[in-house]
Amino acid sequence: MGAGHAHRLYRHGHSPVHGLPPHTKLAAAFLFVVVVVSTPREAMWAFAAYAVLLASVAYHARVPAGFLLRRLLIEVPFVAFAVLMPFVAEGERVHVLGLSLSVNGLWGAWNVLAKGTLGVAASVLLAATTELRELLLGLQRLKLPPLLVQIASFMIRYGDVITDEMRRMRIARESRGFEAKGVRHWGVLAKSAGALFIRSYERGERVHLAMVSRGYAGSMPVIDEVTASGAQWRHALTLPCAALVVCLLGWFL
């Protein structure tokens, strides 16, 4: 099972974090996010502690701060949503710089920003230190439904193929003088989308027939069996365990 190439989020390296088995990193990232979401929003210091933990992981993984911050821009739509919450939420109001803001909205915005940013940062670090092929092997090792793993594998493998098909269709349109300038050109774009769907569907049928002719019976063979030692599990689970301690302190202090 191979992805064929490294994805854009991946940063090649030989750090201790890169060397951990993929399923241990997947489990650690998932447990960390669960702990972060379970933390009471009033424990602001706890979220600062989580950020320090992630910064420590980034340091050991040799992932530059600039690389991480640029990837965090993906959460901009959620930031915009959070910014609007104090203005539209109901309940007790406070005045800040002449603006009437909802107290519940402010807490909700903080909750979304803090937990969302930490969750995205953990995901970015996971992607930066684990190749797509390894992620799929990790999901397989964690006993996720094989069908879901296969779908993810084909999405990764053929995503660039479909993108390249779209590029060729765009070049073909432009070489014939087409330029989308308004609503009257939407019909051409809709026909292009329909043609792309048909080509993709036919390609999928051909790929399926090729797989069946080679013995495919509903499950992909496991070529690389990834395993993890007890020490590797301990190193990977250091992050969620430390986060759990912070979370418990946040509930009881």
ZITA-V573261 format. One record per residue. RES is the residue in one letter. PHI is phi in whole degrees, 0 to 359 (999 if undefined). OMEGA is omega in radians with two decimals (* if undefined). BURIAL is b if it has 9 or more other ideal C-beta (glycine too) atoms within 8 Angstrom, else e. Layout:
((RES,PHI,OMEGA,BURIAL) (RES,PHI,OMEGA,BURIAL))
//
This chain:
((M,999,-3.11,b) (G,227,3.12,e) (A,273,3.08,b) (G,93,-3.14,e) (H,194,3.12,e) (A,278,3.14,e) (H,278,-3.02,b) (R,291,-3.13,e) (L,284,-3.07,e) (Y,283,3.08,b) (R,241,-3.07,e) (H,298,3.13,e) (G,190,-3.14,b) (H,231,-3.12,e) (S,282,3.07,b) (P,302,3.13,e) (V,289,3.09,b) (H,300,-3.05,b) (G,281,3.13,e) (L,290,3.08,b) (P,302,-3.03,b) (P,298,-3.09,b) (H,290,3.07,b) (T,290,3.12,b) (K,290,3.09,b) (L,298,3.13,b) (A,296,-3.13,b) (A,296,3.14,b) (A,295,3.14,b) (F,297,-3.13,e) (L,295,3.10,b) (F,298,3.14,b) (V,297,3.12,b) (V,299,3.13,b) (V,296,-3.14,b) (V,299,-3.14,b) (V,295,-3.10,e) (S,280,-3.10,e) (T,284,3.10,b) (P,298,-3.06,e) (R,294,-3.14,b) (E,289,-3.12,e) (A,277,-3.07,b) (M,298,-3.13,e) (W,298,-3.13,e) (A,295,-3.14,b) (F,291,3.04,b) (A,295,3.10,e) (A,295,3.09,b) (Y,299,3.13,b) (A,298,3.10,b) (V,295,3.12,e) (L,298,3.12,b) (L,293,3.09,b) (A,297,3.10,e) (S,295,3.09,e) (V,297,3.12,b) (A,298,3.12,b) (Y,295,-3.13,e) (H,290,3.11,b) (A,274,-3.12,b) (R,58,3.06,e) (V,261,-3.09,b) (P,298,3.14,e) (A,298,3.13,e) (G,298,3.11,e) (F,299,-3.12,b) (L,293,-3.10,b) (L,294,3.12,e) (R,296,3.14,e) (R,288,3.13,b) (L,287,3.13,b) (L,296,3.14,e) (I,297,-3.11,e) (E,269,-3.13,b) (V,305,3.10,e) (P,301,3.11,e) (F,290,3.08,b) (V,296,3.12,b) (A,299,3.10,e) (F,297,-3.13,b) (A,295,-3.13,b) (V,297,-3.11,e) (L,282,-3.04,e) (M,302,-3.13,b) (P,297,-3.11,b) (F,274,-3.03,b) (V,254,-3.13,e) (A,289,-3.14,b) (E,260,3.11,e) (G,110,-3.11,e) (E,301,-3.09,e) (R,246,2.99,e) (V,230,-3.14,e) (H,251,3.14,e) (V,232,-3.13,e) (L,54,3.11,e) (G,82,-3.13,e) (L,256,3.09,e) (S,269,-3.05,e) (L,240,3.11,b) (S,278,3.10,b) (V,296,3.11,b) (N,298,3.12,b) (G,294,3.10,b) (L,296,3.10,b) (W,296,3.13,b) (G,295,3.11,b) (A,297,3.10,b) (W,299,-3.13,b) (N,299,-3.13,b) (V,293,-3.09,b) (L,294,-3.07,b) (A,294,-3.07,b) (K,289,3.13,b) (G,295,-3.13,b) (T,296,3.13,b) (L,294,3.11,b) (G,296,3.12,b) (V,295,3.14,b) (A,298,3.11,b) (A,297,3.12,b) (S,294,3.14,b) (V,296,3.10,b) (L,296,3.09,b) (L,297,-3.13,b) (A,292,-3.11,b) (A,288,-3.07,b) (T,246,-3.09,b) (T,221,3.10,b) (E,290,-3.11,b) (L,301,3.13,b) (R,300,3.13,b) (E,291,3.10,b) (L,299,3.13,b) (L,295,3.09,b) (L,296,3.10,b) (G,295,3.09,b) (L,298,3.12,b) (Q,295,-3.13,b) (R,293,3.13,b) (L,279,3.04,b) (K,67,2.98,e) (L,292,3.14,e) (P,308,-3.08,e) (P,305,-3.11,b) (L,296,3.12,e) (L,295,3.13,b) (V,294,3.11,b) (Q,295,3.12,b) (I,299,3.11,e) (A,298,3.14,b) (S,298,-3.14,b) (F,290,3.08,e) (M,299,-3.14,e) (I,292,-3.06,b) (R,292,-3.01,b) (Y,255,3.09,b) (G,300,3.14,e) (D,291,3.11,e) (V,296,3.13,b) (I,293,3.10,b) (T,298,3.10,e) (D,294,3.08,e) (E,296,3.09,b) (M,297,3.13,b) (R,297,3.13,e) (R,295,3.10,e) (M,294,3.11,b) (R,296,3.11,e) (I,297,3.12,e) (A,297,3.11,e) (R,295,-3.10,b) (E,292,3.12,b) (S,292,3.09,e) (R,260,3.05,e) (G,87,-3.11,e) (F,278,3.06,e) (E,212,-3.09,e) (A,287,-3.10,e) (K,239,-3.09,e) (G,186,-3.08,e) (V,298,-3.08,e) (R,293,3.11,e) (H,262,-3.12,b) (W,297,3.14,e) (G,299,3.13,e) (V,295,3.13,b) (L,295,3.11,b) (A,295,3.10,e) (K,295,3.10,e) (S,295,3.11,b) (A,296,3.10,e) (G,296,3.12,e) (A,295,3.12,b) (L,295,3.12,b) (F,297,-3.13,e) (I,296,3.13,e) (R,296,3.14,b) (S,294,3.13,b) (Y,297,3.14,e) (E,295,3.10,e) (R,296,3.11,b) (G,299,3.10,e) (E,297,-3.14,e) (R,295,3.13,e) (V,296,3.14,b) (H,297,3.12,b) (L,297,3.12,e) (A,295,3.13,e) (M,292,3.14,e) (V,299,-3.13,e) (S,294,3.12,e) (R,257,3.02,e) (G,99,-3.14,e) (Y,294,-3.11,e) (A,228,3.08,e) (G,107,3.12,e) (S,218,-3.14,e) (M,272,3.09,b) (P,291,3.09,e) (V,272,-3.09,e) (I,275,-3.12,e) (D,245,3.11,e) (E,265,-3.12,e) (V,268,3.11,b) (T,231,-3.14,e) (A,224,3.10,b) (S,278,3.10,e) (G,299,3.14,e) (A,295,3.13,e) (Q,294,3.08,b) (W,296,-3.14,b) (R,296,3.13,e) (H,295,-3.10,b) (A,292,-3.07,b) (L,276,3.08,b) (T,299,-3.13,e) (L,298,-3.13,b) (P,295,3.12,b) (C,293,3.08,e) (A,296,3.11,b) (A,295,3.12,b) (L,296,3.09,b) (V,299,3.11,e) (V,298,-3.12,b) (C,297,3.14,b) (L,296,3.08,e) (L,296,3.13,b) (G,295,3.13,b) (W,282,-2.98,b) (F,261,-3.13,e) (L,271,*,e))
//
